[in-house]
């Protein structure tokens, strides 16, 4: 019998289109040589154009799903996406508190690509107070970084990143897809400084699940033992390649091809 690959546990909402959410997490984690585990936090009705509805599970079911998996298998990394409610976010924080040595990647999904809200003000407050102190790498886009930092819409991103790191997360990777320019610049910060900056050619079109892909890739690479800065670089490379190879099965955004290397 062969040894087990690293195990990554994703907390996220479902996406029937498979472009984002829990389905995207599982595809990404598996494509990078890890075994994906999952805790469903909410059910959504969505397609490649946007989210039409979200039904959050009860927090007890979040805890129950996670408990039985964690009692059975050793997890090497956690990935957090849409949590569905403030109560669910608090339940996840309590679970993470019991596993302080396991790295945590938090993708703070506050809205869909179309702008459909996926986290209310109370959920943001719980993220700030209970989840950020347990987060290894936070991966907000520029809009989310400003919202989480409670900053103005035009606030400087370095200041927002430092503010978020001051709340307890070790690293903040701010992605630049919502900023202007021919390149997309992603910047990694800790509480003291800017650690690295990576620029990528901006691809045409829009993509469904790019943020999920990046965060899940980062969690998988951390689970495989890479240090944070190396994992950040390789996760970006993987994500850019999935977007470059993306396909358009519906009438909305393109979907990243997480298995581009096998095509």
PEJOCOR-V756116 format. One record per pair of residues at least 6 apart in sequence whose C-alpha atoms are under 7 Angstrom apart, sorted by sequence separation. I is the first residue (numbers start at 1). J is the second residue. D is the distance in Angstrom with one decimal. If there is no record, write none. Layout:
I_J_D, I_J_D
This chain:
15_21_5.2, 18_24_5.9, 29_35_6.7, 30_36_6.1, 45_51_6.1, 46_52_5.4, 83_89_5.8, 111_117_4.3, 112_118_6.9, 146_152_6.7, 165_171_6.5, 188_194_6.0, 189_195_5.4, 222_228_6.9, 248_254_4.4, 14_21_5.3, 15_22_6.6, 29_36_5.8, 45_52_5.3, 110_117_6.1, 111_118_4.8, 146_153_6.4, 165_172_6.6, 177_184_5.6, 188_195_5.5, 247_254_5.3, 248_255_6.2, 13_21_5.5, 14_22_5.0, 15_23_6.4, 45_53_5.1, 110_118_5.0, 111_119_6.9, 176_184_5.2, 188_196_5.3, 246_254_6.0, 247_255_5.5, 12_21_5.9, 13_22_5.6, 14_23_6.5, 44_53_5.5, 45_54_6.5, 109_118_6.8, 110_119_4.9, 146_155_6.8, 176_185_5.1, 187_196_5.9, 188_197_6.4, 222_231_6.2, 246_255_5.3, 247_256_6.7, 12_22_5.1, 26_36_5.5, 44_54_4.3, 175_185_6.6, 176_186_5.4, 187_197_4.4, 221_231_5.5, 246_256_4.3, 247_257_6.8, 43_54_5.8, 44_55_6.2, 149_160_5.6, 161_172_6.1, 175_186_4.4, 186_197_5.8, 187_198_6.5, 245_256_6.7, 246_257_4.9, 42_54_6.6, 43_55_5.1, 174_186_5.7, 175_187_6.6, 185_197_6.8, 186_198_5.3, 245_257_5.7, 42_55_5.4, 43_56_6.4, 173_186_6.8, 174_187_5.4, 185_198_5.6, 186_199_6.4, 218_231_5.9, 243_256_4.7, 42_56_4.1, 146_160_6.0, 149_163_6.2, 173_187_5.5, 174_188_6.5, 185_199_4.3, 218_232_6.2, 242_256_4.8, 243_257_6.6, 10_25_6.8, 41_56_6.2, 42_57_5.2, 142_157_7.0, 145_160_6.3, 149_164_5.9, 173_188_4.3, 184_199_5.5, 185_200_6.4, 242_257_4.7, 245_260_6.2, 41_57_5.6, 145_161_6.9, 172_188_5.7, 173_189_6.3, 183_199_6.0, 184_200_5.1, 242_258_5.3, 171_188_6.9, 172_189_5.1, 183_200_5.4, 184_201_6.3, 218_235_5.2, 171_189_5.6, 172_190_6.3, 183_201_4.6, 184_202_5.6, 217_235_5.2, 242_260_6.1, 171_190_4.6, 182_201_6.5, 183_202_4.8, 170_190_6.0, 182_202_5.6, 41_62_6.2, 214_235_5.9, 214_236_6.4, 39_62_6.6, 124_148_6.7, 77_102_5.5, 78_103_6.3, 79_104_5.9, 80_105_6.2, 81_106_6.5, 165_190_6.2, 166_191_6.0, 214_239_5.6, 8_34_6.8, 14_40_6.9, 39_65_5.9, 62_88_6.9, 76_102_6.0, 77_103_5.0, 78_104_4.7, 79_105_4.8, 80_106_4.8, 81_107_5.1, 165_191_4.9, 213_239_6.2, 7_34_5.8, 8_35_6.3, 9_36_6.1, 10_37_6.2, 11_38_6.0, 12_39_6.6, 13_40_5.7, 39_66_6.2, 77_104_6.0, 78_105_6.2, 79_106_6.0, 80_107_5.9, 81_108_6.3, 82_109_5.7, 5_33_6.8, 6_34_5.0, 7_35_4.9, 8_36_5.1, 9_37_4.5, 10_38_4.8, 11_39_4.8, 12_40_5.6, 13_41_5.1, 14_42_6.4, 56_84_4.8, 59_87_6.2, 63_91_6.5, 81_109_6.2, 161_189_6.6, 162_190_6.9, 5_34_5.3, 6_35_6.1, 7_36_6.0, 8_37_5.8, 9_38_5.4, 10_39_6.2, 11_40_6.1, 12_41_5.3, 13_42_4.4, 14_43_5.2, 15_44_6.0, 16_45_6.9, 17_46_6.9, 56_85_6.5, 59_88_4.9, 106_135_6.4, 145_174_6.9, 162_191_5.2, 5_35_6.0, 7_37_6.8, 11_41_6.4, 13_43_5.7, 14_44_5.9, 16_46_6.5, 17_47_5.3, 105_135_6.2, 13_44_6.8, 15_46_6.3, 16_47_6.9, 17_48_6.7, 104_135_5.0, 105_136_5.9, 106_137_6.4, 107_138_6.2, 108_139_6.9, 138_169_7.0, 59_91_6.1, 104_136_5.0, 105_137_4.9, 106_138_4.9, 107_139_5.1, 108_140_5.9, 137_169_6.6, 142_174_6.1, 103_136_5.6, 104_137_6.5, 105_138_5.9, 106_139_6.2, 107_140_6.2, 136_169_5.6, 137_170_6.2, 138_171_6.3, 139_172_6.1, 140_173_6.7, 141_174_5.4, 142_175_6.1, 85_119_6.9, 89_123_6.8, 110_144_6.7, 133_167_6.1, 135_169_4.8, 136_170_5.0, 137_171_4.7, 138_172_4.7, 139_173_4.8, 140_174_5.3, 141_175_4.6, 142_176_6.0, 84_119_6.9, 132_167_6.3, 133_168_3.9, 134_169_6.4, 135_170_6.7, 136_171_6.1, 137_172_5.6, 138_173_6.0, 139_174_5.9, 140_175_6.4, 141_176_6.2, 86_122_5.8, 90_126_6.5, 132_168_5.6, 133_169_5.1, 137_173_6.9, 141_177_7.0, 142_178_6.4, 86_123_4.0, 89_126_6.5, 93_130_5.9, 132_169_5.0, 85_123_5.8, 89_127_6.8, 93_131_5.5, 96_134_6.9, 128_167_6.8, 86_126_6.1, 90_130_6.7, 42_83_6.9, 41_83_5.4, 42_84_5.5, 41_84_6.0, 208_253_5.5, 207_253_5.0, 208_254_5.9, 209_255_6.8, 210_256_6.9, 206_253_5.3, 207_254_4.7, 208_255_5.3, 206_254_6.2, 207_255_5.7, 207_256_6.9, 51_112_6.7, 50_112_6.4, 50_113_6.9, 50_114_5.6, 51_116_6.2, 9_75_6.6, 50_116_7.0, 8_75_5.8, 7_75_5.0, 8_76_5.8, 9_77_6.4, 10_78_5.9, 11_79_6.2, 12_80_6.2, 7_76_5.4, 8_77_4.9, 9_78_4.9, 10_79_4.6, 11_80_4.9, 12_81_4.7, 13_82_5.5, 6_76_6.0, 7_77_7.0, 8_78_5.8, 9_79_6.2, 10_80_5.9, 11_81_6.1, 12_82_5.0, 13_83_6.6, 12_83_5.8, 139_215_6.6, 107_212_7.0, 107_215_6.1, 105_215_6.4, 105_219_5.9, 79_216_6.2, 79_219_6.0, 78_219_6.6, 77_219_5.9, 77_222_6.9, 77_223_5.2, 76_223_4.8, 48_208_6.3, 24_209_6.8, 28_213_6.1, 34_220_6.3, 25_212_6.3, 29_216_6.1, 20_208_6.1, 24_212_6.5, 25_213_6.5, 28_216_6.2, 29_217_6.2, 32_220_6.6, 19_208_5.5, 20_209_4.0, 24_213_6.5, 28_217_6.1, 19_209_5.3, 21_212_6.5, 25_216_5.5, 29_220_5.6, 20_212_6.1, 48_250_6.3, 49_251_6.9, 48_251_6.8, 49_252_4.4, 48_252_4.7, 49_253_6.1, 48_253_5.2, 8_220_6.5, 8_223_6.8, 6_223_6.0, 6_224_6.3, 31_258_6.6, 31_259_6.2, 28_258_5.8, 27_258_6.6, 19_255_5.3
